[in-house]
Amino acid sequence: MSEAELSLLARLNGDYVQAVQDGDVKRFETLLAEDFRCSNPDGSLVDKKGFLAQTALPVTIRGLEPHQVEIRLFGDVAVIHAQTQYRTSHGEPRHGRYTDVWAKHGGEWRCVAAHVTR
């Protein structure tokens, strides 16, 4: 695993988490592959359009931070596992976990799948 690829994926992971916290639809439009799918904590599965619609809703958490980030590289595919900590709109501490799958599309890394638990 090259340090450059690992560093780039770490930065993209940080961008992804920040886009969740900020409700940044425009950033997700560039981070996500067209065939992206996300398994939500409620068990639903959404495509890119559905995920962007979710992202456009008012953000109800604050202080979202990833911890214990593990990036595994398999050629042109990467799997990122991490724990999260955040606070609800009422200030209650919560935690969760996510797994994101990234793939190179035309030489650029794009997230193709996400699975989120809370």
C-alpha positions in Angstrom: 0.0 0.0 0.0 1.6 3.2 -1.1 1.7 6.1 1.4 0.4 8.5 -1.2 -2.7 6.4 -1.8 -3.2 5.8 1.9 -2.9 9.6 2.6 -5.3 10.4 -0.2 -7.9 7.9 1.1 -7.5 9.3 4.6 -8.2 12.8 3.3 -11.2 11.6 1.3 -12.6 9.8 4.4 -12.2 13.1 6.3 -14.0 15.0 3.6 -16.8 12.4 3.6 -17.3 12.7 7.4 -17.2 16.5 7.2 -19.8 16.5 4.4 -22.1 14.4 6.6 -21.7 16.9 9.5 -22.2 19.9 7.2 -25.0 18.4 5.0 -22.7 19.2 2.0 -24.6 17.9 -1.0 -22.2 19.5 -3.5 -19.2 17.7 -1.9 -21.0 14.4 -1.9 -21.8 14.9 -5.6 -18.0 14.6 -6.3 -17.2 12.0 -3.6 -19.8 9.4 -4.6 -19.9 7.1 -7.7 -23.0 7.3 -9.8 -23.9 3.7 -8.8 -23.4 4.5 -5.0 -25.5 2.7 -2.5 -25.9 3.3 1.3 -27.3 1.0 4.0 -28.8 3.3 6.5 -29.1 2.7 10.3 -32.8 2.0 9.9 -32.1 -0.8 7.4 -33.1 1.1 4.3 -30.9 1.0 1.2 -30.6 4.3 -0.9 -28.9 5.1 -4.1 -26.9 8.3 -4.8 -30.0 10.4 -5.5 -31.7 9.2 -2.3 -28.5 9.8 -0.3 -28.1 13.3 -1.6 -31.8 14.0 -0.7 -31.1 12.7 2.9 -28.0 14.9 3.1 -30.0 18.0 2.1 -32.2 17.6 5.2 -31.3 19.6 8.3 -28.4 18.1 10.2 -29.5 16.8 13.6 -26.1 15.8 15.0 -23.1 17.8 15.9 -19.4 17.1 16.7 -19.2 14.1 14.4 -15.7 12.6 14.7 -14.3 9.4 13.3 -12.0 7.2 15.5 -10.0 4.1 15.0 -10.0 4.6 11.2 -8.7 1.5 9.4 -8.0 1.8 5.7 -7.5 -1.4 3.7 -6.3 -1.2 0.1 -7.0 -4.0 -2.5 -5.6 -2.6 -5.7 -8.2 -0.2 -7.1 -10.6 -0.9 -4.2 -10.3 0.3 -0.6 -12.4 -0.5 2.4 -12.5 2.0 5.3 -13.8 1.0 8.7 -14.2 3.5 11.6 -16.1 4.3 14.8 -17.9 7.6 15.2 -18.7 9.8 18.1 -21.3 12.6 17.9 -23.9 14.5 19.9 -27.6 14.6 19.3 -29.5 17.9 18.8 -30.2 17.6 22.6 -26.5 17.2 23.4 -26.6 13.5 24.3 -23.4 11.6 23.4 -23.8 8.8 20.8 -21.5 6.5 18.9 -21.7 4.4 15.8 -19.7 2.7 13.1 -19.4 2.9 9.4 -17.8 0.9 6.5 -17.2 2.7 3.2 -16.0 1.0 0.0 -14.1 3.1 -2.4 -13.1 2.3 -6.0 -11.0 4.0 -8.6 -13.2 5.3 -11.5 -11.2 6.8 -14.3 -8.2 7.2 -12.1 -10.2 9.0 -9.4 -11.4 7.5 -6.1 -15.1 7.5 -5.6 -17.2 6.0 -2.8 -19.3 3.1 -4.2 -20.9 1.8 -1.0 -21.5 2.8 2.7 -23.0 1.0 5.7 -23.8 3.0 8.8 -24.8 1.9 12.3 -25.7 4.0 15.3 
